[in-house]
Amino acid sequence: MDVMRHCSSFLLPATSTAADSDGVGGTAAPPPAYALVLLNQRLPRFAPLLWQHAQVRMCADGGANRVYDEMPDLLPDEDASAIRNRYKPEAIRGDMDSIRPEVKDFYRTLGTKILDESHDQDTTDLHKCVSYIRDSTPELNNSNLCILVAGALGGRFDHEIGNINVLCRFSDTRIILISDDCQIQLLPRTHCHEIHILSSVEGPHCGLIPIGMPSKSTTTTGLKWDLADTEMKFGGLISTSNIAEEETVTVCSDSDLLWTISIKKPEFASQHEAHKKSI
């Protein structure tokens, strides 16, 4: 079975280089082609960094309000008006039930595409944005596409579940749901997975959760509580509150799994780096 490699290099400054790129197979892959979707939840503190990494940036409906209102707060040393003009999404797509009229007019004046999909009530705004990125951005290398979704977690539980369902509906596309506290992505059962842990910015708390069907067999390495041909299912064992102990975690399963890992707060990351340098 082919190996799919994962690395959260989008959490590092854009000038940094990660030793391991996302990819499939036995050779190094080119850096991911990142796209960014911003949803209608509080932006993570590192939203400007995600924006810098992305080649395409778009908002899902009320996510535009968040960029307009909150991006200046994340960059307090800069002029708010200049920030709003600089952080302009390429497109805003959704059923347009949340975006404020003045925000929509502001971005339309800057040249942002306003894509009103109010006729479609069967898919979520995130689904609509992912479809747009996959179908309408030929400049991205879709074989290496990775869609970062900021503001995907928190708020109403049904919204969170809807966002997780998008991971399953687009299982052939790398999509990572991100909040201030953690990230979630799908590990398809079609591959074994090699996850390179960037301990300066993520971990150690992590979890593996079967999604869509029980797992009759999951095997891991690199975790404090590794799984060895272990069955996982809701109503039985699921691997929550685990710990990533090694720089590389491997996962192979007969079921699609959700992988989640914590994202460190800045003060914790600084202390962690200071401790590493002292030993």
ABEGO torsion letter per residue (X at the ends): XBBBBBBBAAABBAABBBABBBEBEABBBBBBBBBBBBBBBBBBAAAAAAAAABABBBBBEAAAAAAAAAAAAABAABBAAAAAAABBBABBBEAGAABBAAAAAAAAAAGBBBBBAAABAABBAAAAAAAAAAAABAABBAAABBBBBBGABEEBAAAAAAAAAAAAABAABBBBBBBAABBBBBBBAABBBBBBBBAAABOABBBBBBBGBBBABBBBBGBABBBBGBBBBBGBBBBBGBBBABABBBBBBABBBBBBBBBBBAAAAAAAAAAAAAX
